[in-house]
Amino acid sequence: METSANDKSPPMPEGRKYRALFISDLHLGMRGNQAEALLEFLKHHDARTIYLVGDIVDGWKLRSGWHWPQSHNDVVQKLLRKVRKGTRIIYIPGNHDEFLREFYGLHFGGIEVQETAVHEAADGKRYLVIHGDIFDVVVRHARWLAYLGDWAYEAALKLSTYVNLIRRKLGFTYWSLSAWAKHKVKNAVSFIGKFEETLTAEARRHDVDGVICGHIHSAAMRDFDGFTYINTGDWVESCTAVVEHEDGRMEIIQWATMSRLLNEQRSLVLAPWRRRAA
């Protein structure tokens, strides 16, 4: 049977390619992360250099119980395919994947493992790229408390799942219990503020113009007296990443919002084709 031009599938929106892409806190191996959303994001976003800024694999969770669904394996394969196509990927381990800190200087499937990196943007600005956990007093000096906090965070994620099932039925959007708690609890707000200031001071010590980090699952871009603090956020709840445009401009990508807009755009593209098919 012949196929007319009108029967062909409509074109989909093209992906975007950036000078650099920074993602962190994927927590592969943890139940409840957003591996599927990340796969969709990587389908539409590419870069000449990709920085994996720590906690990509959650070794803490894997030690307590193995959880590695196909979507987590697909993320790894997606990144390896990008390397084969010419993308440079630099992996900077965090506290949850600290087992990789024994392999600084080595390559795995072409992915470089480094302790830190200095990224020079197109506008000449230099950024220290680091996960950031070494500046977290709890992680460094009270590991048992860090494990307790990790357990509490996962409990909050599970509770959020049930809360959001009800919200969806009522027509409301996603709501994060842990994110709400972070911004409402005074000590958490104070910790985030001190973390940002400490990382900025570290950037000064390295004689760079800014710092790009992860760890606290709170995407942000702030200026501290001429120094730029950038946090990539996470792929457990917020689904955020940082990209560098060709002119050196840095931007936080809110994939949850962008994905919704992309789906709306796709629906508009499909609408005439669906009418013709009907």
N, C-alpha and C positions, 0 to 999 in steps of 0.2 A: 504494500500500500504506500502510495506517495505521501510525502509530508509537505504541506504548503508552508510558506514563510510565516503565515499567521498562526500556524500550529506549533512553531518553535517556542521553547521556553524563553521567557523574557530575561534580559540581562540583569544581573545582580550588581549591587553597589561594589565598586572596586575597593581593595584593601589599601591601607596607607603604609608608606615606608618612611621611617625616620632615620635620623643620623645615629641615635642611640636610644635604647629602651632599658628601663630599670624596673625589675619586679622582685618582690621578696615575700617571705612568709606564706608560701604555698601550702606548707604542712602536708605534703603527700605522705600518706600512711595514717592520717588522722581521719576519723569519721566526721562527716559534716563539712569538709572543706568544699571549695567551689571549683573542682577540677574541670567539670564540664564547661563552666563559664570561662575558665582560662583557655581551654581549647578553642572556644569560639572567638575569644579575644585574639589569640595567636593566629587564627585564620585570617583575621582582618587587619592585623598589625605586624609589621616587620621592621627590622633595623639592621644597619651594617654591623653594629655592636650591641650585644645584649648582656647586661649585667644581672646575674642572679644574686641578690643581696641578702643571702642567708635564710635559714629555716625553710629551705626548699623541700627537704625530706625531714619528716618528724621522727628522728631516732628514738626520742623518749616514748612515743606511742608505740612504735614498732617493737620495742623491747618488752612492753607490757602485754602486747597482744597483736598478732600479725593482721594487718588490714591493708590490702593492696588490690583494689578493684581494677578492672580494665581501663577505666578512665585515667587512673594515676599512671599506669604504664603508657597510655597514649600520650600523656603530657611529655614524658621522658623521650619517647620516640619522636614526637613533634620537634623537640629541641635538637635532638641529634640530626634530624633531617635538615634543619636550618643550618647546622654546622657543615653538613655535606654540600649544601648549596652555596657556601661561602661566607656565612655569618660568623663573626667572631663572638664566642660566648665565654664570659669570665664568671666563675663561680666563687663567691666569697662566703664561706660557711658561717653559720650563726651558732647559737647555743643548742638548738634542737638537732642540728646536723654537725655537731662538733667533732664527731668521729672522722670527718673529712679533713680536719685540721692537721692530721698527721701526713697529709699528701700535698702540702703546699709545693708548687712548682711542677706538679705532674699534670698530665692530660688524661682525661677519660672520654674516649670517643671524640677527641678534638676539643672538649670543653676544658678550659684552663682553670685550675684551682689556685687561688691566691688568698693571702691573708687580708690584704687591702689593695686598693687600686687608686690611681689618680687619673681622673678622666678630664681631658682637655676639650672643652666645647668649641664650637665653630667661632664663637665670639672672643676666644682667647681665655675665658675664665676656666680656672682649674678647680675640680671638685674632688675631695677625698671621698671614696666610696668604701663604706664599712657597715657591717651589720648593726653594731651599736651595743651588743649585750655586755661588752667588757666595761661599759660605763653604767651598768645596772647593778647597784650595790647588792640587791637581793640575790641576783643570779651569781654574783661573785663570792658572796660571803655567807649566804643562808640558802644553800641549794634546796634543802628540805622545804623551805617556805616557797621557793620558786615552783617546786613540784605541786605543792598545795594550791598555789595560785593557778597553775595549769589545770588542775582537776576542777577548780571552781569555774574557770573559764569554759571548760568543756560542758560542765553542768548548765551554765548559763546558755550555751549554744543549744543544748537539747531542749531547755525550757522555751527558748525563743522559737524553736521549730513548732511546738504545740501552739504557742501564742499566735504565730503567723498563719497556721492552718485556719484558726478561727477568724483572724483578720481578713484573709483572702475570701472566706465565705461571706464576710460582711462587706467586701468590696474595698477594703483598705490596702495600702501598700505595705511593703516589708518594714518591720521595725526590729531593731537590734537591742536586746536587753543589756548586753555587755557594753555596747557603745554608749547607751544611755547612762549606765552606771559610771562609766569612765568620766563622763562630762558632768555628772551630778555629785559624785563623791569628792569632797574637798581634797583628800589626800591623793586621789588618783590624778586630779587636775594639777596639783602641786608637783607630783612626780613627773608628769609629762613636761611641764614647764622647765623643771630642773634638768631633765634629760636633754631637751632642746638646747638649753644654755651650755651644758657640758659638752655636747657634740660640737657646738659652734666654737667653743674654746679649743677643742682638739683640732678643728680646722685651722685656727690661727697658729697653733703650734706647728702644723705642717706647712705653713706659709702658702696656703691655698685660698681660694675665694669663697669656698663653700663646702658643705658636706651633704652627701646623699646616703641615707641609711634606712633601716627598717626597724624590726624588733618590737615596737610598742603598738603595732596594728592601728596606727592613727596617721593617715595621710595628711601632709601639711607642707606648705611652702612659705617660709617667713624670712624676713630680713632683720639681722641683728647688727646694727651699726656698720653696714656695708658687707657683712658676711651673710651668705645665703644658707639657710637650713632647709633641707628637703627630705621628707619622709615618704617612702613609696606606699605605705599602707599595708594591705594584706589581701589574700585570696581565700580567707575563711568567711569573712562577712562583707567587707566593703567593696571588694573586687576593684582595686585601684592599681594604677601603674604610673610611672613617670616617663615621659618621652622628651627627647631633645630634637627640636626642629632643625632644619638645615641652616638657619641663621643663628643657632645657639640658644634660642629661647627654650626654656624648660616649661613643661605643662603637666599637670596631674590629670590623668584620664580616669573619669568615673565610669567604669564599664557598665554598671547596672543602668545608668541613665542613657549612655550611648547605645547600649544594646536595645533598649526600648525604642529609641529614635530610629535605629537601623531597622527594627522589625516593622515600624510604622512606614518607613520608606519602602521597604520590601513589599508591604501590602499595597501601597500606591502603585508600585511598578507592576504588581501582579494583577491588579483590578481589571485593566482593559483586556488582558489575556484571558482571565477567567470569564469575562463577559462573552468574549468570542468563542471560548470553549463550550459555554452553555448554549 
